[in-house]
Amino acid sequence: MSTFERVSRRSLLRGGSALIGAAVAAPLLSACGGGSGGGSAKELTFWNFYGPNPQADQQSKWFTDLVAAWNANNDVKIKLHYLPVSEYLAGTALQTAFSAGQGPDIFLLSPGDFLRYHSGGVLTDLTPHLKPDMIADFDGGVLDTRKVDGKVYGLPMEREPLAMYYSVDAFEKAGLSEADLPKTWDQFLDVAAKLTTKDRFGVLFETTPGYYQNFTWYPFMWMGGGSAVPENGGPGFNAPAIHSALKLWQDAITSKVAPRKPQGDGAGNVPANLGAGYVAMQQSGIWSVSQIEQDAKDFKYGVFPLPVPEGGTYTTDMGGWAFVANAKGGNPDAAATFIAWALGATDAAGVERGRQWNTVVKTNLPARKSVQEAAKAAGAFDKPALKVFLDKVVPGGRAEPRYSPEVYKAVSDAIQAAQLGGVDPAKAAADAAAKIDLFLKGYKGAPML
């Protein structure tokens, strides 16, 4: 497993289904976080899946340098606590710590898991620690899934849009060119069939249940106007747009242009699947650009926006992780101040930190306007693949949704039932909708977005 693969959001989110079952069965957060709660501790723990890791890679160094710079100028010190993916999210370490009243003071959180922790009352309101110019610097809508009642509970490090990657060699051998890049779902399946051989599948979608699979399926739901929960009086999950999105993924499997199982550690691992010749097209995120540079630098590939259903509207999912502070930790104010400085500072050093993380250490779309401008000035988006992301993929971006664990699980079950179980998409959607609608009747938490 590559260093990038080890910490990519796809790796992190794949294991969510096992964890979420426990969260649905019983409240996750029932006790105070690490420390005395609202106190004045002089050392704060920061749980993360980047560093300091045993490989001491660039991503690890960015985290260790960040903390070293803070500790050199502040009385309250930050101590990094590295957990590999299997323990951080694909295991139970974080949830177990919070349940035992020993949650970290600072940790990383995705929109997909936001409501679990907000509902548990352990997310600190960061707003008092953010100057107006800091908030204004975050690109339009990027803070929305981290806000409740106008208050900011997490600062994003990045944005990670999804697109389709394709093998140039596979296209050429099939007699296809850039002119054949599919724009519609029908074209997509037709091209996938032409690219399928006895040794290679035409396309790859994630088949392992988890947060990542949901994340990658949502754009297909949205493009036809669907939603996991009712929006503006809409029908909710049991709707034609949902049926069509489920059927697309089912048809890819039943027509055998897509495999039932990816290689490597999942369908976001481009070198292990597309780069290895296992598939000719693969859905993945912007992070795969640096992944290919690191693990398959000679591989010839291209990127194109996700195809759109007839009459639909192009949309992609914009993921990304955020720093959050434990409201019941040892010193929530200091933790929030650190987060505001680390990811929100608008001085030259703060902008450079963001540029380094998003375009040198990784390939992401910066969440902040000033960082985007600095990255563009440095030529970060001159690479052909990143230009496609910036010019063609991102304009149709929509923030990764935040749903409750119960809604997430119902959607996950529907995807699995249709994609791999052969269940009629309309039935899979109706079964999920029944669970979602029943849950929503008694739901009183923060809005689902």
C-alpha positions in Angstrom: 0.0 0.0 0.0 1.4 3.4 -0.9 1.9 6.2 1.5 -0.8 8.2 -0.3 -3.1 5.2 -0.4 -2.7 4.6 3.2 -4.2 8.0 4.1 -6.5 8.8 1.2 -10.2 9.5 2.1 -11.2 6.4 0.1 -9.2 4.1 2.4 -10.6 5.9 5.4 -14.2 5.7 4.5 -14.4 2.2 3.2 -14.7 0.7 6.6 -17.6 2.8 7.8 -20.3 0.3 7.4 -19.2 -1.9 10.3 -18.8 1.1 12.6 -22.1 2.7 11.7 -24.0 -0.4 12.7 -22.9 0.1 16.3 -23.7 3.8 16.1 -27.2 3.1 14.9 -27.8 0.6 17.6 -26.7 2.8 20.5 -25.5 6.4 21.0 -21.9 6.8 20.4 -21.0 9.7 22.6 -22.2 9.3 26.1 -19.5 10.8 28.2 -17.0 13.6 28.4 -14.1 13.8 26.0 -10.4 13.5 26.9 -9.6 15.7 29.9 -11.6 17.5 32.5 -14.0 19.2 30.0 -13.9 22.9 29.4 -10.6 23.1 31.4 -7.2 24.6 31.0 -5.0 21.7 30.2 -1.5 22.6 28.9 -1.2 19.6 26.5 -3.8 18.7 24.0 -4.0 15.5 21.9 -4.6 15.6 18.2 -5.7 12.3 16.8 -5.1 11.9 13.1 -4.2 9.4 10.3 -1.3 11.3 8.8 1.6 11.7 11.3 3.9 11.2 12.7 3.7 7.9 10.7 6.4 5.3 10.5 7.2 6.1 6.9 7.9 9.8 7.7 6.4 10.9 4.3 5.5 14.4 3.2 2.1 14.3 4.6 3.4 13.2 8.0 6.0 16.0 7.9 3.4 18.6 7.1 1.5 17.6 10.3 4.7 17.5 12.5 5.9 20.8 11.1 2.5 22.3 11.8 2.5 21.3 15.4 6.1 22.2 15.9 5.4 25.7 14.7 2.5 26.1 17.1 4.3 24.6 20.1 7.3 27.0 19.6 5.0 30.0 20.2 2.3 28.9 22.6 2.0 27.7 26.2 -0.6 25.1 25.4 1.2 22.4 23.5 -0.3 20.0 20.9 0.7 16.4 20.9 0.1 14.4 17.7 -1.3 10.9 18.1 -1.1 8.9 14.9 -3.5 6.1 14.2 -3.4 4.0 11.0 -6.5 3.8 9.0 -7.6 0.5 10.4 -7.7 2.0 13.9 -8.8 5.5 13.2 -11.9 4.8 11.2 -11.9 1.3 9.9 -11.6 0.2 13.5 -13.2 1.4 16.7 -10.5 3.4 18.4 -12.0 6.8 18.0 -15.6 5.8 19.0 -14.3 3.7 21.9 -12.3 6.6 23.2 -15.3 8.9 23.2 -17.6 6.4 24.7 -15.1 5.9 27.5 -14.9 9.7 28.1 -11.3 9.8 26.7 -11.9 11.3 23.3 -9.0 13.4 21.8 -9.0 17.2 22.1 -8.6 17.7 18.4 -9.5 15.2 15.6 -10.3 14.9 11.9 -13.9 14.6 10.7 -15.6 14.3 7.3 -19.1 15.7 6.5 -20.4 12.1 6.2 -19.8 11.5 9.9 -20.4 15.1 11.2 -23.9 14.5 12.6 -22.9 11.6 14.7 -20.4 13.8 16.7 -22.5 17.0 16.7 -25.5 15.1 18.0 -23.2 13.7 20.7 -22.5 17.3 21.9 -18.8 17.1 21.6 -18.0 19.5 18.8 -16.7 22.9 19.8 -18.2 26.1 18.3 -15.2 27.5 16.5 -16.9 30.8 15.4 -15.7 32.9 18.3 -12.1 32.1 17.3 -12.6 33.0 13.6 -12.3 36.6 12.4 -14.7 37.6 9.7 -12.0 37.7 7.1 -11.1 34.1 7.9 -14.7 32.9 7.4 -15.0 35.0 4.2 -11.9 33.3 2.8 -13.5 29.9 2.6 -14.9 29.3 -0.8 -18.7 29.5 -1.3 -20.6 26.8 0.5 -17.5 24.9 1.8 -18.4 25.6 5.4 -22.1 24.8 5.1 -21.9 21.1 6.1 -19.8 22.1 9.1 -22.3 24.7 10.3 -25.3 24.4 12.5 -27.5 27.5 13.3 -24.8 29.7 11.7 -22.0 28.4 14.0 -18.9 26.8 12.5 -18.0 23.4 14.1 -15.2 22.4 11.7 -12.6 23.9 9.4 -11.9 22.0 6.2 -8.4 21.2 5.1 -9.4 20.6 1.4 -12.0 19.8 -1.1 -11.9 16.5 -3.1 -14.1 16.3 -6.2 -14.8 13.1 -8.0 -14.3 12.4 -11.7 -13.6 9.5 -14.1 -10.1 8.4 -14.9 -9.3 6.5 -18.0 -6.4 4.6 -19.5 -5.1 6.2 -22.7 -3.6 2.9 -23.9 -6.9 1.0 -23.3 -8.8 3.6 -25.3 -6.3 3.5 -28.2 -6.3 -0.4 -28.3 -10.1 -0.3 -28.5 -10.0 2.2 -31.3 -11.3 5.0 -29.2 -10.1 8.5 -28.7 -10.9 11.6 -26.6 -13.9 12.2 -28.9 -15.4 9.0 -27.5 -15.3 10.1 -23.9 -18.8 9.4 -22.7 -21.1 12.3 -21.7 -24.3 10.3 -21.0 -25.0 7.2 -19.0 -26.0 5.3 -22.1 -22.8 6.3 -23.9 -20.9 5.4 -20.7 -22.1 1.8 -20.6 -21.6 1.5 -24.4 -17.9 2.7 -24.1 -17.4 0.5 -21.1 -18.5 -2.5 -23.1 -16.1 -1.7 -25.9 -13.3 -1.4 -23.4 -14.0 -4.7 -21.8 -11.9 -7.7 -22.8 -11.2 -11.1 -21.3 -8.4 -9.6 -19.2 -9.9 -6.2 -18.4 -13.1 -4.6 -17.2 -14.4 -1.5 -18.8 -15.1 0.5 -15.7 -14.9 0.3 -11.9 -17.2 1.6 -9.2 -16.7 1.0 -5.5 -18.5 -2.3 -4.4 -17.4 -2.4 -0.8 -20.1 -1.0 1.5 -19.0 2.1 3.6 -18.9 5.8 3.7 -16.7 5.9 0.6 -19.2 3.9 -1.6 -22.0 6.2 -0.6 -19.9 9.3 -1.3 -19.1 8.0 -4.8 -22.7 7.1 -5.6 -24.3 10.4 -4.4 -23.5 12.3 -7.7 -25.5 9.8 -9.7 -28.4 10.3 -7.3 -28.2 14.1 -7.5 -27.8 14.3 -11.3 -31.4 13.1 -11.8 -32.7 15.3 -9.0 -32.8 12.7 -6.3 -32.0 13.0 -2.6 -31.6 10.6 0.3 -34.0 12.7 2.4 -37.0 14.8 1.1 -36.0 18.2 -0.2 -38.4 21.1 -0.9 -41.4 18.7 -0.6 -39.8 16.2 -2.9 -40.5 12.4 -2.7 -37.3 11.4 -0.8 -35.4 8.2 -1.6 -38.1 6.3 -3.4 -38.1 8.3 -6.6 -37.3 7.6 -10.3 -34.0 9.4 -10.1 -32.9 7.0 -7.3 -34.1 4.0 -9.2 -32.1 5.1 -12.3 -28.9 5.7 -10.3 -29.1 2.4 -8.6 -29.9 0.7 -11.9 -26.8 2.3 -13.6 -24.5 0.7 -11.0 -26.4 -2.6 -11.2 -26.3 -2.7 -15.0 -22.5 -2.1 -14.9 -22.2 -5.3 -12.8 -24.8 -7.5 -14.5 -23.5 -6.6 -18.0 -20.0 -7.6 -16.7 -18.3 -4.4 -17.8 -17.5 -3.7 -14.1 -16.0 -6.1 -11.5 -17.7 -7.2 -8.3 -14.5 -6.6 -6.4 -11.7 -4.0 -6.9 -8.0 -4.8 -6.6 -5.8 -3.3 -3.9 -7.7 -1.8 -1.1 -10.6 -0.3 -3.0 -12.0 1.5 -6.0 -10.2 4.7 -5.1 -6.8 3.1 -5.6 -6.1 4.1 -9.2 -2.6 2.5 -9.6 -3.8 -0.9 -8.4 -6.8 -0.9 -10.7 -6.6 1.4 -13.7 -2.8 1.6 -13.6 -2.5 -2.2 -13.4 -4.7 -2.8 -16.4 -7.5 -4.3 -14.4 -10.0 -1.7 -15.6 -10.1 0.9 -18.4 -12.1 3.6 -16.6 -12.4 4.2 -12.9 -14.2 6.6 -10.7 -12.0 8.3 -8.2 -11.1 11.7 -6.7 -8.6 14.5 -7.3 -6.3 12.8 -4.8 -5.4 10.2 -7.4 -3.4 12.6 -9.4 -0.6 12.6 -6.8 -1.3 8.9 -6.2 -0.4 8.2 -9.8 2.6 10.4 -9.8 3.9 8.5 -6.8 3.0 4.9 -7.6 2.5 4.8 -11.4 4.4 7.8 -12.8 4.7 6.3 -16.3 1.1 5.5 -16.6 -0.8 7.4 -19.4 -4.2 8.5 -18.2 -6.8 11.2 -18.7 -9.7 12.6 -16.6 -13.3 13.5 -17.6 -16.4 14.6 -15.7 -18.9 12.1 -14.6 -21.5 11.2 -17.3 -25.0 12.6 -17.0 -28.4 10.9 -17.4 -30.7 12.1 -20.1 -32.4 15.3 -19.0 -30.1 15.4 -15.9 -27.8 18.1 -14.6 -24.1 17.4 -14.2 -23.0 17.2 -10.5 -20.1 15.8 -8.6 -19.4 15.2 -5.0 -16.9 17.5 -3.1 -15.4 15.7 -0.1 -12.7 16.7 2.3 -11.6 16.4 5.9 -11.8 19.0 8.6 -10.2 19.8 12.0 -12.7 19.7 14.9 -12.3 20.4 18.6 -13.7 18.3 21.4 -16.1 20.5 23.5 -15.6 18.2 26.5 -11.9 18.0 26.1 -9.1 19.4 28.3 -9.0 22.9 26.9 -11.6 23.5 24.1 -10.7 27.2 23.8 -7.1 26.4 23.1 -8.0 23.6 20.7 -10.3 25.9 18.8 -7.6 28.6 18.7 -5.1 26.1 17.3 -7.6 25.0 14.6 -8.3 28.6 13.6 -4.6 29.3 13.3 -3.7 26.1 11.5 -6.4 26.2 8.8 -7.8 29.7 8.9 -4.9 32.1 9.3 -4.9 34.6 6.4 -1.3 35.8 6.8 1.4 34.7 4.4 2.4 31.7 6.5 -1.2 30.5 6.8 -1.8 30.7 3.1 1.5 28.9 2.4 0.5 26.1 4.8 -2.7 25.6 2.9 -0.9 25.7 -0.5 1.7 23.2 0.6 -1.0 20.8 1.9 -3.3 21.0 -1.1 -0.9 21.2 -4.0 2.6 20.0 -2.9 2.0 17.3 -0.3 -1.3 16.2 -1.9 -3.4 17.1 -4.9 -6.7 18.7 -3.6 -8.7 21.7 -4.4 -8.0 24.2 -1.7 -11.0 25.1 0.5 -9.9 28.8 0.8 -9.9 31.5 -1.9 -6.5 32.9 -0.9 -4.9 29.4 -1.1 -6.4 28.8 -4.5 -5.0 32.0 -5.8 -1.5 31.2 -4.4 -1.7 27.7 -5.8 -2.6 29.0 -9.3 0.1 31.6 -9.1 2.6 28.8 -8.4 1.4 26.9 -11.4 -0.1 24.1 -9.3 -3.0 23.5 -11.7 -1.0 23.5 -14.9 -0.9 19.7 -15.1 -3.4 18.5 -17.7 -5.4 16.3 -15.2 -5.7 19.1 -12.7 -6.8 21.6 -15.3 -9.6 19.2 -16.2 -10.6 19.1 -12.6 -10.5 22.9 -12.2 -12.1 23.8 -15.5 -14.6 21.0 -16.0 -15.2 18.9 -12.9 -15.3 21.4 -10.1 -18.0 23.8 -11.6 -20.6 21.0 -11.0 -19.4 20.4 -7.5 -21.7 19.9 -4.5 -20.6 19.5 -1.0 -20.5 16.0 0.4 -23.8 15.5 2.3 -24.2 15.1 6.0 -26.7 12.5 6.9 -27.4 10.8 10.1 -26.0 7.3 10.7 -29.5 5.8 10.2 -29.9 7.5 6.8 -26.4 6.6 5.7 -27.0 2.9 6.5 -30.3 2.7 4.7 -28.7 4.2 1.5 -25.7 1.9 1.8 -28.0 -1.1 2.1 -29.9 0.0 -1.0 -26.7 0.4 -3.1 -25.5 -3.1 -2.0 -28.9 -4.7 -2.7 -29.1 -3.4 -6.2 -25.5 -3.4 -7.2 -24.4 -6.8 -6.0 -27.6 -8.5 -4.7 -29.6 -8.2 -7.9 -32.6 -6.6 -6.1 -34.8 -4.6 -8.4 -33.7 -0.9 -7.9 -37.2 0.3 -7.3 -37.6 -2.3 -4.5 -34.2 -1.5 -3.0 -35.1 2.2 -3.0 -38.6 1.6 -1.5 -37.1 -0.5 1.3 -34.6 2.2 2.2 -37.1 5.0 1.9 -39.4 3.2 4.4 -36.5 3.1 7.0 -35.5 6.7 6.3 -39.0 8.1 6.5 -39.7 6.2 9.7 -36.5 7.6 11.2 -37.1 11.1 10.1 -40.5 11.2 11.9 -38.7 11.3 15.2 -35.5 13.1 14.2 -34.8 16.3 16.0 -31.1 16.9 15.3 -29.2 19.3 13.1 -30.4 19.7 9.5 -29.3 17.1 7.0 -27.7 18.7 4.0 
